[in-house]
């Protein structure tokens, strides 16, 4: 918990914190199309799309309480040769929020159902933080559908992680409506480098869409899952990206993740926090495209 609080204070010093705003750039202004699809898992999933055809498909999975907008600074920069989908996972963004359930198995099943619904045979799965755990579990369960794997701010497991356990103590006390100040501090804590104030505003407004029950269930599911012993089953080439000022996951966890996944490459971003794709949007896209092509 002390590490979480310290990184919050550090981020608050390095990021300009404006007044809260609900304004966000419409997807179409970013060259993206916004859609909904009903999944066999019962979820009405919102997603944004860029490109056409099934060659070089990229599926983006955001982190805890985020939405597709976590990748808002990246998606417009991605080459047209890629067909991009960025999902709002269940309970998040503008997707439906069922009363139950929010285990990692549920999130993985949604990704498979999404690919079924859109007739996507194989894809490169790109996951940040919580989305990275969904991504590597998907790669374990669906090896033939995983072309490549990109893990941003990840670890072998979140089970027993002291920072997340500290966050969970606060989250389990949340009640509706969620306090915007708490959300702003949480979002700011994930960045080390200064980010555009309007992006932080958007991240806060997206997190505030989630009711307290989704905050609680999703974090409980994240902490409960531990499939590190199965990481050796991942067949897809994997790119592991981590910032050296990540306040949630450590260098030792990156080294373990790299060691457990057979065909993996680890890249370090110096002077960078947990949200490296936001802090270095063009550099991240360059690394992604070089790996995924």
C-alpha positions, 0 to 999 in steps of 0.5 A: 500500500505504501508503494501505491501511495508513493507513486500516487504522490509522484504522479500528482507532482508530474501531471497537471490535474485539471478540473473534472470534465466528461468531454472526450474526443468522439471515435470518428474524429480519431478515424475510428468506427464505433460498434456494438455486438451481442456476444454468445456470453450474453454481453452487449459489447461496445468496441471501436474499429479501424481498417478492413479485412482479417489480415494482421488483426490486432485486438486491444484489451484495456486495464482495470476500470479503463475502456478502449480509450486507454489506447486513444493516443495509439490507435490513430497512429497504427498503420492501415495495414492492420485491422484494429479492434479495441474492446470495452470489456464487460462492465467497462466503458459502454459495454453492458454491466451484468450483475455477475460475473467478472472472473478472468474466465468470464473476460477470456470467454468474451474475447473468444465470443467476440472473435466468433461473432466477427468471424476472426480466426486469429489475432494478435492480442494486446493487453494492458495491466488487467487486460494483459492477464486476460490476454495471456490466459486467452493465449493459453486456452486458445493457442490456435487463435493467438497469432502473437501476444503483447503484454504491457505492464504485466506480470506472471500473476496478480495473486498476492501482489501487495499493491493490488491487495492494498488497492483492494482494501480501498475498493471493497469500501467503495459505495455508489456514487464513486468519489471522483477524487479517489478515481483521479488519484487512482488513474494518476498513479499509473503514470510517471511521465506527464500526460495530456490533462485531457487524457487524464480527464477522459480516463477518470470519466471512463472509470466513473462509468463503473458502479462500485459492484463492478469495481469490487467484483473485477478486482476480486477476480483479478486477485483470485486468478493464478495461472503462472504454472501454465504460462509455459503452454503459450505458443505465440511469440510474445512481446513484454513491455514494462516501464522502470517506474511501474508502481504495481509490477516489478522488474523481477516479475518481468524477468519471471514472465519472460522466463516462463513464456517460451518465445518471449522478448522483453523491452524496458522503457526507462523513466516510464510508468505503468501506462507506457503506451500512454506516456510514449504513444508513438514509440509503443506503436513503433514497437508493436508494428515491428513485432506484429508485422 
